[in-house]
Amino acid sequence: MDTHASASPASLAIEAEGAMLAVIWADGLRSRFPAIWLADNRPESRYGAEGQRLMDAVELPEHVAVRAADIVAGGIEVKFDRFERSSLFDPAWLRRHALDSTSRAERRRVPQLWDAGLASRPLPAADYAAVTSNEAALLGWLRDVERFGFALLHGVPRTPGTVCDVVGLFGFVRETNYGRLFDVVSVEEPLNLAFTELALGNHTDNPYRDPVPQLQLLHCLEAAGDGGESIVVDGFAAAERLSREAPQAFELLARTMVPFRYVEPGAVDLRHAAPLIELDAEGGLRTIRYNSRSIGPVDLDPEAIPNFYAAYRQLGHLLHDPAMSVGFRLQPGDLFIVDNRRVLHGRRGFGGGRRHLQGTYADADSLMSKLRVLAREL
């Protein structure tokens, strides 16, 4: 049990004829727990403290009330009117899941938004030898990915396929029609503009997929002699700026479904429609989709088209504003990982030799799982 003072209950109060239990914590915070919520989260109804539930919601009584509650040596003992035995709640568990506005706000992951000013200090980065031999170094690197939406990794062996080994440090490769990994190198007749020497505008990958690949990793095997710098932009920072400077445009892009499509004749025809700015149920930023190469013909009433394009262009200008972007040049043995739901990436055109990157995709849930496990162990 967590012995931190904030997780120690000072007093209890049964409210609304048993429909609510209020816990006043030692630090003065007051958290209210509905009786039905407590009944659903009784420790004995789970297989272990954080394990799976042993009952279905339909097995809960329609009406349940707290009859008595006491602070005891083992925690908070709650007696319900519909269950014979009392339930003993761990105060630390209740505090971690408290429903008051302060606790709920603290639990929400608020990413650190950034712009070009991020380049004034060392970019989030780690060394391959360190993260593969030291769990604290791996935890720090994963935390940078969570916090900034991207991070670099230096000193990665220039062996083809090593990018998949890096994914193995925290999860599993997400295979697509491009395979487990793909080579980003110029070819004579490319099906994708990534396989040319041309500059690529800032974009998120594969918005034509549902779900979109959440993480992309790119490993530099060869660097061109001239140009080819990588660019990253915090799409959340750009969207937040749009919400301040043009709230109507922000709201329009958040509610408008936009079609995306990618076709390889005779091989794939991928399609998905989703907003350029996707919000969660509480209005927080969830996903940014921006890929001018893959957007399809917008399907809206004719009268709505001009306003959509005005808002679309406003977002695009912010996403390509030099004041919002950070550039860096990948050297052979460098790798960068990007949260494809948040951070856009692009590149400047290049020449003077061959530029060869190998890439792959992964899902963020495995990265976050590894981060939480390491954080508990270290």
FIDO-747795 format. One record per atom (N, C-alpha, C): x, y, z. Coordinates in steps of 0.05 Angstrom, whole numbers, padded with zeros to 5 digits, always signed. Each point is the difference from the previous one (the first is absolute). Last residue first. Example, Ala and Ser with C-alpha at 12.3 -4.5 7.8 and 13.67 -1.06 7.14 Angstrom:
2
+00257-00045+00142
+00016+00024+00001
-00015+00022+00014
+00006-00115-00001
-00018+00024+00000
+00018+00024+00000
***
This chain:
378
+00230+00010-00227
+00024+00016+00006
-00005+00021+00021
-00069-00061-00033
+00023-00016+00009
+00023+00016+00009
-00080+00039-00037
-00007-00013+00026
+00025-00015+00011
+00006+00041-00085
-00003+00021+00021
-00006-00012+00027
+00005-00056-00077
+00026+00009+00009
-00002+00021+00022
-00080-00030-00038
+00013-00022+00014
+00027+00009+00010
-00047+00061-00053
-00013-00003+00026
+00014-00022+00016
+00028+00013-00090
+00007+00023+00017
-00011-00003+00028
-00024-00064-00065
+00028-00003+00009
+00008+00022+00018
-00084+00008-00038
+00000-00023+00018
+00028-00004+00011
-00012+00063-00068
-00010+00010+00026
+00000-00022+00021
+00024-00024-00088
+00020+00018+00011
-00008+00010+00028
-00061-00052-00049
+00022-00017+00011
+00022+00018+00012
-00073+00042-00042
-00009-00013+00025
+00022-00017+00012
+00007+00047-00085
+00008+00015+00024
-00008-00015+00025
+00028-00045-00097
-00023+00012+00013
+00008+00011+00028
+00057-00011-00099
-00007-00014+00025
-00024+00014+00013
+00066-00007-00100
-00021+00011+00017
-00003-00016+00025
+00087+00023-00074
-00021-00019+00008
-00020+00015+00017
+00094+00016-00072
-00021+00007+00019
-00018-00023+00007
+00103+00037-00045
-00018-00022+00004
-00020+00007+00021
+00067+00059-00073
-00012-00004+00026
-00016-00026+00000
+00077+00057-00064
-00014-00026+00005
-00009-00001+00029
+00045+00064-00086
-00011+00002+00027
-00017-00024+00004
+00085+00031-00072
-00023-00017+00007
-00008+00006+00029
+00050+00076-00063
+00004-00028+00010
-00026-00013+00008
+00006+00093-00028
+00027-00006+00008
+00004-00027+00011
-00092+00054+00013
+00015-00009-00023
+00028-00007+00009
-00111+00030+00036
+00028-00007+00004
+00013-00007-00027
-00091+00054+00057
+00010-00015-00023
+00030-00005+00004
-00059+00009+00087
+00008+00018-00021
+00011-00018-00023
-00077-00032+00072
+00029+00001-00006
+00005+00021-00022
-00076-00035+00085
+00005+00006-00028
+00030+00000-00005
-00087-00022+00080
+00028+00000-00008
+00001+00006-00030
-00070+00011+00094
+00004-00002-00028
+00030-00001-00006
-00060-00027+00092
+00023+00015-00012
+00002-00006-00030
-00073-00040+00052
+00005+00027+00011
+00020+00016-00016
-00026-00093-00013
-00026+00012+00006
+00003+00029+00008
+00075-00059-00017
-00013+00007-00025
-00028+00012+00004
+00093-00004+00056
-00027-00007+00006
-00017+00010-00024
+00106-00029-00005
-00019+00022+00000
-00028-00011+00006
+00116-00021+00000
-00026-00011+00003
-00020+00024+00003
+00106-00019-00044
-00019+00016+00016
-00027-00013-00001
+00116-00019-00013
-00028-00009-00004
-00018+00021+00014
+00111-00015-00038
-00020+00014+00015
-00028-00012-00007
+00081-00029-00043
-00001-00010+00027
-00020+00015+00018
+00039+00052-00082
-00002-00029+00000
+00003-00011+00029
-00040+00096-00005
+00025-00012-00008
-00003-00030-00001
-00072+00088-00005
+00006-00027+00009
+00027-00009-00012
-00039+00101+00023
+00011-00017-00021
+00007-00027+00012
-00077+00080+00026
+00025-00013+00008
+00009-00018-00023
-00080+00083+00034
+00014-00016-00020
+00025-00013+00011
-00104+00045+00031
+00028-00006+00008
+00012-00017-00021
-00092+00074+00008
+00014-00025-00008
+00028-00001+00011
-00068+00074+00003
-00011-00024+00013
+00017-00025-00003
+00018+00087-00040
+00000+00005+00028
-00011-00024+00016
+00000+00003-00096
+00027-00006+00011
+00001+00004+00030
-00089-00028-00054
+00012+00025+00010
+00028-00007+00012
-00069-00061-00036
+00024+00005-00016
+00014+00027+00008
-00081-00031+00041
+00016-00024+00000
+00026+00003-00016
-00065+00070+00003
+00012-00003+00026
+00019-00024+00001
-00050+00015-00079
+00020+00021+00004
+00014-00003+00027
-00072-00058-00019
+00024-00007-00015
+00022+00021+00003
-00085+00015+00039
+00015-00021+00015
+00026-00006-00015
-00057+00059-00043
+00010+00012+00025
+00016-00020+00016
-00045-00030-00077
+00024+00015-00007
+00012+00014+00025
-00081-00047+00010
+00021-00019-00007
+00026+00015-00006
-00078+00051+00013
+00010-00011+00025
+00023-00019-00005
-00043+00035-00075
+00013+00022+00015
+00012-00010+00026
-00050-00060-00052
+00027+00005-00011
+00014+00023+00014
-00089-00020+00025
+00018-00022+00007
+00028+00006-00010
-00068+00059-00023
+00008+00003+00028
+00019-00022+00009
-00037-00004-00089
+00019+00023+00004
+00009+00003+00029
-00065-00070-00021
+00027-00005-00010
+00018+00025+00005
-00097-00011+00017
+00018-00003+00022
+00029-00002-00008
-00075+00007-00062
+00001+00025+00016
+00020-00002+00023
-00020-00077-00056
+00016+00020-00014
+00003+00026+00017
-00010-00093+00051
-00018+00017-00016
+00016+00022-00013
+00060-00083+00019
-00017+00018+00016
-00020+00014-00018
+00088-00067-00003
-00028-00006-00005
-00018+00016+00018
+00107+00002-00045
-00016+00005+00024
-00030-00002-00008
+00085-00051-00046
-00019+00021-00005
-00019+00004+00024
+00089-00043+00030
-00017-00005-00023
-00017+00024-00006
+00103-00014+00047
-00028+00009+00004
-00016-00004-00025
+00096-00018+00012
-00019-00022+00002
-00029+00009+00005
+00080+00057-00007
+00003-00019-00022
-00022-00020-00001
+00009+00066+00069
-00011+00012-00024
+00003-00019-00024
-00008-00011+00107
+00016-00012-00021
-00012+00009-00027
-00019+00000+00113
+00006+00020-00021
+00019-00013-00020
-00057-00015+00100
+00004-00013-00026
+00005+00022-00021
-00001-00016+00115
+00002+00019-00022
+00005-00017-00025
-00045-00022+00103
+00015-00007-00023
+00000+00023-00020
-00032+00010+00092
+00005-00029-00002
+00018-00007-00023
-00032+00089+00069
+00011-00009-00025
+00007-00029+00001
-00081+00039+00061
+00029+00001-00002
+00010-00010-00027
-00093+00003+00036
+00009+00022-00015
+00030+00003-00002
-00054-00072+00041
+00000+00024+00017
+00012+00025-00014
-00007-00088-00041
-00027+00006+00010
-00001+00025+00017
+00078-00002-00072
-00011-00021+00017
-00027+00009+00011
+00043+00032-00098
-00001+00006+00029
-00011-00024+00015
+00051+00026-00101
-00018-00017+00015
+00002+00005+00030
+00023+00047-00101
+00004+00004+00029
-00020-00017+00015
-00003-00009-00090
+00028+00008+00001
+00009+00005+00029
-00081-00069-00021
+00006+00028+00002
+00030+00005-00001
-00040-00086-00051
+00002+00009+00028
+00006+00030+00000
-00011-00096-00068
-00009+00028+00004
+00001+00006+00029
+00048-00075-00075
-00010+00006+00027
-00008+00029+00001
+00044-00087-00069
-00017+00024+00003
-00009+00003+00029
+00069-00059-00078
-00006+00006+00028
-00015+00026+00002
+00032-00078-00070
-00017+00024-00003
-00010+00006+00028
+00081-00068-00054
-00015+00010+00023
-00017+00024-00008
+00041-00059-00068
+00011-00010+00026
-00017+00009+00023
-00012+00022-00096
+00002-00029+00001
+00010-00011+00027
+00021+00101-00015
-00017-00016-00018
+00006-00030+00001
+00007+00070+00078
+00020-00013-00016
-00015-00018-00019
-00031+00087+00067
-00005-00021-00020
+00027-00009-00012
-00053+00061+00086
+00026-00008-00012
-00005-00024-00017
-00059+00086+00057
+00002-00024-00016
+00028-00005-00010
-00077+00061+00069
+00028-00005-00008
+00001-00026-00016
-00079+00080+00036
+00008-00025-00011
+00029-00001-00007
-00059+00054+00079
+00017+00004-00023
+00008-00027-00011
-00076+00051+00071
+00012-00024-00008
+00014+00004-00027
-00024+00072+00081
-00003-00006-00028
+00015-00026-00007
-00002+00050+00086
-00025-00014-00005
-00004-00010-00028
+00078+00049+00034
-00004-00021+00019
-00026-00016-00005
+00025+00077-00051
+00017-00022-00007
-00004-00024+00019
-00048+00080+00017
-00008-00011-00026
+00017-00025-00007
+00022+00051+00077
-00024-00015+00004
-00010-00014-00026
+00075+00058-00005
+00006-00023+00016
-00024-00018+00003
-00012+00083-00040
+00014-00019-00018
+00007-00025+00014
-00037+00069+00051
-00021-00012-00018
+00013-00019-00020
+00056+00048+00061
-00016-00021+00013
-00021-00012-00018
+00092+00053-00010
-00023-00003-00018
-00018-00022+00011
+00076+00030+00050
+00000+00020-00020
-00024-00001-00019
+00014-00064+00072
+00001+00027+00011
-00004+00022-00021
+00004-00092-00024
-00024+00004+00017
-00001+00027+00013
+00076-00026-00051
-00023+00005-00017
-00025+00005+00016
+00077-00026+00045
+00003+00027-00009
-00023+00008-00018
+00005-00088+00029
-00007+00017+00023
+00002+00029-00008
+00026-00063-00063
-00029-00001+00004
-00008+00018+00023
+00092-00011-00015
-00012+00015-00023
-00030+00001+00003
+00047-00052+00062
+00006+00028+00004
-00012+00017-00022
-00007-00093-00009
-00017+00009+00022
+00005+00030+00006
+00054-00044-00065
-00027+00006-00010
-00019+00009+00022
+00108+00006-00011
-00019-00009+00020
-00028+00008-00010
+00089-00022-00061
-00018+00021+00009
-00020-00012+00020
+00102-00021-00057
-00022-00009+00016
-00016+00024+00010
+00080-00034-00080
-00015+00022+00013
-00022-00013+00016
+00102-00026-00052
-00027-00008+00009
-00012+00024+00015
+00076+00000-00082
-00005+00004+00028
-00029-00008+00007
+00051-00001-00088
-00013-00022+00012
-00006+00003+00030
+00085+00045-00060
-00029+00002+00006
-00011-00024+00014
+00090-00019-00046
-00011+00028+00001
-00030-00001+00005
+00054-00080-00004
+00021+00019+00004
-00010+00029+00004
-00057-00089+00031
+00008+00013-00025
+00022+00021+00006
-00014-00090+00059
-00009+00028-00001
+00010+00012-00026
-00023-00105+00043
+00017+00017-00016
-00011+00028-00001
-00040-00061+00059
+00023-00018-00008
+00020+00016-00016
-00084+00024+00073
+00017+00009-00021
+00024-00019-00004
-00105-00009+00038
+00028-00005+00007
+00017+00007-00024
-00106+00015+00045
+00017+00003-00023
+00029-00002+00008
-00110-00019+00039
+00029+00001+00005
+00015+00000-00026
-00106+00021+00044
+00017-00007-00023
+00029+00003+00009
-00106-00014+00046
+00028+00007+00002
+00014-00007-00026
-00094-00012+00005
+00004+00020+00021
+00029+00009+00003
-00067-00035-00084
+00023-00009+00015
+00008+00022+00020
-00102-00005-00026
+00025+00010-00012
+00023-00012+00016
-00093-00056-00006
+00012+00025+00012
+00026+00008-00014
-00042-00009-00061
-00016+00001+00025
+00006-00026+00015
+00045+00066-00088
-00003-00025+00015
-00018+00005+00025
+00032+00068-00062
-00019-00017-00014
-00005-00026+00014
+00066+00066+00024
-00027+00007+00011
-00022-00016-00014
+00107-00004-00001
-00021-00020-00002
-00027+00008+00011
+00081+00061+00033
+00001-00023-00018
-00027-00015+00000
+00023+00109+00013
-00002-00025+00016
-00002-00023-00020
+00051+00098-00019
-00023-00017-00003
+00000-00021+00022
+00056+00089-00055
-00006-00012+00026
-00027-00015-00001
+00055+00007-00091
-00013+00018+00019
-00006-00014+00026
+00080-00025-00068
-00026-00008+00008
-00011+00019+00020
+00078+00000-00086
-00008+00007+00027
-00028-00011+00006
+00058-00053-00073
-00014+00025+00004
-00005+00006+00030
+00040-00077-00048
+00019+00018+00013
-00014+00027+00006
-00051-00099-00001
+00013+00018-00019
+00020+00018+00016
-00068-00064+00035
+00022-00015-00012
+00012+00017-00023
-00076+00029+00051
+00022-00004+00019
+00024-00013-00012
-00083+00013-00047
+00019+00022-00002
+00022-00002+00021
-00051-00085-00045
-00004+00018+00023
+00022+00021-00001
-00002-00067-00063
-00029+00001+00004
-00007+00019+00022
+00090-00001-00069
-00012-00003+00026
-00030+00000+00000
+00085-00015-00065
-00028+00003-00005
-00015-00004+00026
+00096+00003+00002
-00006+00012-00026
-00030+00005-00004
+00043+00002+00100
-00001-00020-00022
-00009+00014-00025
+00039+00024+00108
-00010+00008-00026
+00002-00022-00020
-00017-00016+00105
+00023+00005-00017
-00011+00007-00027
-00031-00043+00097
-00005+00027-00011
+00025+00008-00015
-00044-00099+00034
+00023+00016-00007
-00008+00027-00012
-00050-00072+00074
+00001+00010-00028
+00024+00018-00003
-00047-00087+00066
+00015+00025-00002
+00001+00009-00029
-00058-00068+00023
+00008+00006+00028
+00018+00025+00001
-00065+00000-00083
+00015-00021+00013
+00007+00007+00029
-00057+00049-00064
+00028+00005-00005
+00018-00021+00012
-00094+00001+00014
+00005-00009-00027
+00029+00006-00009
-00008-00007+00103
-00019+00011-00019
+00006-00012-00027
+00023-00017+00115
+00005-00006-00028
-00022+00012-00018
+00044+00020+00099
-00026+00000-00013
+00005-00003-00030
+00063-00030+00089
-00003+00014-00026
-00028-00003-00009
+00025-00001+00105
-00001-00017-00023
-00004+00017-00025
+00044+00024+00102
-00025-00011-00010
+00004-00017-00025
+00070+00047+00055
-00024+00007+00014
-00026-00013-00010
+00091-00017-00033
+00006+00010+00027
-00025+00007+00016
-00001-00026-00094
+00000-00022+00019
+00007+00008+00028
+00007+00060-00073
-00028-00003+00008
-00002-00022+00021
+00083+00011-00039
-00006+00022+00018
-00028-00002+00010
+00028-00060-00065
+00011-00007+00026
-00005+00022+00020
-00022+00015-00089
-00020-00019+00012
+00010-00009+00027
+00057+00053-00052
-00022+00016+00009
-00022-00017+00013
+00077-00038-00042
+00004+00007+00028
-00023+00017+00010
+00015-00033-00092
-00019-00014+00017
+00003+00008+00029
+00086+00011-00061
-00028+00000-00010
-00018-00016+00019
+00087+00048+00036
-00007-00026-00011
-00029+00001-00009
+00062+00065+00047
-00009+00005-00028
-00006-00027-00013
-00005+00031+00109
+00016-00015-00021
-00013+00003-00027
-00011+00077+00072
-00014-00025-00006
+00017-00015-00022
+00015+00089+00048
+00017-00023+00002
-00014-00027-00006
-00063+00080+00033
+00026+00001-00014
+00015-00026+00003
-00105+00044+00002
+00016-00022+00011
+00026-00001-00016
-00091+00073+00020
+00022-00011-00016
+00013-00022+00015
-00106+00040+00004
+00026-00001+00013
+00020-00012-00019
-00112+00040+00016
+00021-00010-00017
+00025-00001+00017
-00082+00029+00037
-00011-00012-00024
+00021-00009-00020
+00006+00040+00094
+00004+00017-00023
-00013-00010-00026
-00009-00048+00086
-00001+00029+00006
+00000+00017-00025
+00009-00096-00005
-00026+00007+00010
-00003+00030+00003
+00084-00033-00025
-00019-00005-00022
-00028+00008+00010
+00067+00003+00064
+00003+00022-00020
-00019-00003-00023
+00004-00069+00063
-00013+00024+00012
+00003+00024-00019
+00046-00079-00022
-00029-00003-00004
-00016+00023+00011
+00093-00001+00016
-00005+00004-00029
-00030-00003-00006
+00029-00017+00088
+00003+00028-00006
-00006+00006-00029
+00001-00090+00029
-00023+00014+00011
+00002+00030-00007
+00073-00053-00023
-00022-00006-00017
-00025+00014+00010
+00076+00006+00053
+00004+00016-00025
-00023-00005-00019
+00001-00050+00079
-00005+00028+00006
+00003+00018-00024
+00021-00093-00006
-00029+00005+00000
-00006+00029+00007
+00088-00043-00048
-00007+00013+00024
-00030+00008+00000
+00047-00041-00074
+00014-00012+00023
-00009+00011+00027
-00030+00030-00089
-00001-00029-00002
+00014-00014+00023
-00003+00095-00008
-00028-00009+00003
-00002-00031-00003
+00087+00043-00010
-00011+00004+00027
-00028-00012+00002
+00045-00001-00083
+00013-00018+00018
-00011+00002+00028
-00032+00059-00067
-00009-00027-00004
+00013-00019+00020
-00018+00104+00021
+00020-00016-00013
-00009-00029-00001
-00061+00096+00001
+00014-00019+00017
+00020-00015-00017
-00071+00096+00002
+00017-00020-00013
+00012-00019+00021
-00058+00100-00022
-00004-00025+00015
+00015-00023-00014
+00040+00096-00016
-00025-00013-00006
-00002-00026+00016
+00054+00091+00031
+00003-00027-00013
-00026-00013-00004
-00008+00103-00002
+00013-00018+00019
+00003-00027-00013
-00040+00070-00047
+00020+00016+00015
+00014-00017+00022
-00073-00029-00059
+00027-00004-00011
+00021+00016+00015
-00095+00006+00018
+00011-00024+00010
+00029-00005-00009
-00057+00072-00031
+00016+00005+00024
+00013-00024+00012
-00066+00001-00072
+00028+00001-00009
+00019+00006+00023
-00087-00039+00037
+00003+00012-00027
+00030+00002-00006
-00075-00057+00073
+00025+00013-00007
-00002+00012-00028
-00057-00050+00092
-00001+00011-00027
+00026+00015-00005
-00025-00083+00067
+00014+00026+00000
+00001+00010-00029
-00080-00064+00041
+00026+00000-00012
+00013+00028+00001
-00070-00051+00065
+00002+00025-00015
+00027+00001-00012
-00068-00077+00045
+00027+00005-00010
+00000+00025-00018
-00065-00025+00086
+00000+00003-00029
+00029+00006-00009
-00023-00008+00092
+00004-00026-00014
+00001+00003-00030
-00017+00075+00059
+00028-00010+00004
+00005-00026-00016
-00088+00036+00003
+00018+00017-00016
+00029-00009+00001
-00064-00042+00055
-00004-00007-00028
+00018+00016-00018
+00000+00020+00092
+00012-00026-00005
-00003-00008-00029
-00043+00079+00028
+00029+00003+00002
+00014-00026-00007
-00095+00002+00003
+00011+00013-00023
+00030+00003+00001
-00048-00082+00050
-00001+00029+00002
+00015+00012-00023
-00007-00096+00019
-00016+00012-00021
-00003+00030+00003
+00078-00083+00026
-00019+00019+00010
-00014+00016-00022
+00070-00074+00003
-00023+00000-00018
-00021+00020+00010
+00082-00013+00047
+00009-00001-00028
-00023+00003-00019
-00019-00007+00093
+00012+00026-00007
+00009+00001-00029
-00033-00082+00034
-00021+00020-00003
+00011+00027-00007
+00062-00067+00019
-00014-00006-00025
-00022+00020-00005
+00046+00005+00081
+00017+00009-00022
-00013-00005-00027
-00044-00031+00079
-00001+00029-00004
+00017+00010-00023
-00047-00096+00007
+00027+00011+00004
-00002+00030-00004
-00085-00063+00030
+00013+00014-00021
+00028+00010+00009
-00077-00079+00026
+00022+00015+00011
+00016+00013-00023
-00107-00039+00022
+00022+00002-00018
+00022+00018+00011
-00085-00067+00043
+00011+00027-00004
+00023-00002-00020
-00086-00069+00000
+00026+00005+00012
+00010+00028-00006
-00086-00029-00032
+00002-00010+00028
+00026+00008+00013
-00054+00058-00076
+00019-00022+00002
+00004-00008+00029
-00057+00073-00030
-00007-00022-00017
+00019-00023+00000
+00009+00086+00048
-00026-00011+00008
-00008-00025-00016
+00104+00031+00026
-00022+00006-00019
-00026-00013+00009
+00100+00033+00046
-00022-00019+00001
-00022+00009-00018
+00113+00016+00012
-00026+00010-00009
-00020-00022+00001
+00106+00033+00036
-00020-00021+00000
-00027+00011-00007
+00108+00028-00014
-00027+00011+00003
-00020-00022-00003
+00100-00021+00034
-00009+00018-00021
-00026+00013+00006
+00051-00061+00059
+00006-00010-00027
-00008+00018-00023
-00016+00020+00094
+00029-00004-00003
+00007-00008-00029
-00088+00055+00008
+00010-00021+00016
+00030-00004-00006
-00092+00069-00015
+00029-00002-00005
+00011-00020+00020
-00103+00002-00040
+00018+00005+00022
+00029-00001-00009
-00116-00001-00029
+00028+00002-00010
+00018+00008+00024
-00110-00036-00033
+00019+00009+00021
+00028+00000-00013
-00078-00012-00054
-00013+00000+00027
+00018+00010+00021
-00011+00015-00111
+00020-00005+00021
-00015+00002+00027
-00049-00030-00094
+00007+00022+00018
+00021-00009+00019
-00057-00026-00100
+00018-00008+00021
+00007+00025+00016
-00066-00041-00087
+00003+00021+00020
+00017-00011+00022
-00010-00053-00074
-00008+00025-00013
+00003+00023+00019
+00065-00086+00006
-00028+00007+00007
-00007+00027-00012
+00073-00064-00048
-00003+00020+00021
-00029+00005+00007
+00030-00055-00073
-00003-00015+00026
-00001+00020+00024
+00016+00027-00091
-00028-00008+00003
-00005-00015+00025
+00089+00026-00027
-00016+00022+00010
-00029-00007+00005
+00072-00078+00007
-00010+00018-00021
-00016+00022+00013
+00085-00060+00044
-00029+00002-00003
-00006+00021-00022
+00088-00020+00032
-00012-00027+00002
-00030+00001-00003
+00090+00064-00035
-00024-00002+00016
-00011-00028-00001
+00106+00022-00011
-00025+00001-00014
-00024-00004+00018
+00091+00040+00044
-00007-00021-00019
-00027+00004-00013
+00056+00047+00071
-00003+00013-00026
-00009-00020-00021
+00007-00031+00090
-00006+00029+00004
-00005+00015-00026
-00024-00105+00001
+00024+00016+00007
-00007+00029+00000
-00068-00046-00040
+00020-00020+00003
+00027+00014+00005
-00101+00038+00026
+00021+00000-00019
+00019-00023+00006
-00075+00026+00054
-00012-00005-00026
+00021+00002-00022
+00018+00017+00094
-00006-00029-00004
-00013-00006-00027
+00021+00091+00027
+00024-00016-00005
-00006-00030-00005
-00069+00078-00026
+00007-00014+00024
+00025-00018-00005
-00051+00063-00061
+00028-00002+00003
+00009-00013+00027
-00092+00017-00027
+00012-00012-00024
+00030-00004+00003
-00048+00044+00069
-00009-00028-00002
+00012-00014-00024
+00017+00092+00011
+00014-00016+00020
-00008-00030-00001
-00046+00060-00055
+00028-00002-00009
+00016-00017+00019
-00088+00021+00022
+00000-00019-00022
+00028-00005-00010
-00015+00066+00067
-00002-00027+00011
+00001-00021-00023
+00051+00095-00010
-00028-00010-00001
+00000-00029+00010
+00072+00076+00029
-00002-00025-00015
-00029-00010+00000
+00068+00094+00019
-00026-00013+00003
-00002-00024-00018
+00081+00066+00051
-00008-00016-00023
-00026-00014+00006
+00070+00085+00036
-00025-00014+00005
-00008-00014-00025
+00096+00043+00050
-00016-00005-00024
-00024-00016+00007
+00072+00023+00062
-00023+00018-00002
-00017-00004-00024
+00078-00052+00034
+00009+00025-00012
-00023+00020-00005
-00016-00088+00035
+00017+00013+00019
+00010+00027-00011
-00093-00037-00038
+00027-00010+00003
+00017+00017+00018
-00108-00027-00014
+00017+00024+00004
+00028-00010+00007
-00091-00044-00051
+00025-00005+00015
+00015+00026+00001
-00108-00037-00019
+00020+00021-00002
+00024-00008+00017
-00088-00051-00051
+00019-00001+00022
+00021+00021-00005
-00108-00022-00034
+00026+00011-00005
+00017-00003+00026
-00091-00029-00007
+00006-00001-00029
+00029+00009-00005
-00050-00001+00086
+00016-00024-00007
+00008-00001-00029
-00053+00072+00037
-00012-00024+00009
+00014-00025-00009
+00038+00087-00015
-00022-00006-00017
-00013-00027+00006
+00096+00006+00041
-00018+00021-00009
-00023-00011-00017
+00086-00023+00077
-00020-00012-00018
-00021+00021-00007
+00108+00006+00032
-00027+00010+00003
-00019-00014-00020
+00109-00001+00052
-00019-00009-00020
-00028+00012+00006
+00115+00021+00022
-00027-00004+00009
-00018-00009-00023
+00096+00004-00006
-00003+00014+00026
-00028-00005+00011
+00068-00058-00073
-00026+00013+00005
-00001+00012+00028
+00086-00016-00069
-00011-00008+00027
-00026+00014+00004
+00062+00010-00075
-00017-00023-00003
-00011-00009+00026
+00062+00073-00007
-00024+00008-00016
-00019-00023-00003
+00085-00011+00044
-00020+00013+00016
-00025+00006-00016
+00062-00084-00024
+00002+00029-00003
-00024+00013+00014
+00021-00095-00012
+00000+00012+00026
+00002+00030-00001
-00037-00088-00063
+00014+00025-00001
-00002+00014+00027
-00004-00108-00012
-00017+00024+00000
+00017+00025+00000
***
